[in-house]
Amino acid sequence: MSGSSSTPELLPILSRGKHRSSRKGACFMEMASVLAGERWSDHPRCTHPLLAELARLVNDSTSDAQRHRLAVLI
C-alpha cells in the first residue's frame, strides 16, 4: 500500500445540512465524497444524483441522536 491517502486522519461527525469543511461536520454525501477520494462535496460524482438526493434527505431527516447509525451505509 502506498503512503498517500486523501482520507482525513479523523473522520468528521455526521450532521445535518451542508458543510464548508470536515471541521464543521459532514452530511452523508460529503462523507461519501471523502471516502471515494473526491473533492469535498455533497454532490459527489461517485453517486447517482437520485440516490444522492435520497441520501441527503434521509441524513437531514434523521435525528442527531440516531444519525450516527447511517455511517455504516456509506
VENFENTA-V382861 format. One record per residue. N is the residue number from 1. OMEGA is omega in radians with two decimals (none if undefined). Layout:
N_OMEGA, N_OMEGA
This chain:
1_3.13, 2_-3.11, 3_-3.11, 4_3.13, 5_3.10, 6_3.12, 7_-3.14, 8_3.14, 9_3.08, 10_3.14, 11_-3.14, 12_3.08, 13_3.07, 14_3.11, 15_-3.07, 16_3.01, 17_-3.13, 18_-3.07, 19_3.13, 20_3.13, 21_-3.12, 22_3.12, 23_-3.13, 24_-3.06, 25_-3.13, 26_2.97, 27_-3.11, 28_-3.06, 29_3.04, 30_3.09, 31_3.11, 32_3.14, 33_3.12, 34_-3.10, 35_3.11, 36_3.14, 37_3.11, 38_3.07, 39_-3.12, 40_-3.10, 41_3.01, 42_3.07, 43_-3.09, 44_3.13, 45_-3.07, 46_-3.06, 47_3.09, 48_-3.09, 49_3.14, 50_3.10, 51_3.11, 52_3.11, 53_3.10, 54_3.13, 55_3.10, 56_3.13, 57_3.12, 58_3.13, 59_-3.06, 60_3.14, 61_-3.11, 62_-3.14, 63_3.10, 64_-3.10, 65_-3.07, 66_-3.04, 67_-3.13, 68_-3.13, 69_3.11, 70_-3.03, 71_-3.12, 72_-3.13, 73_-3.10, 74_none
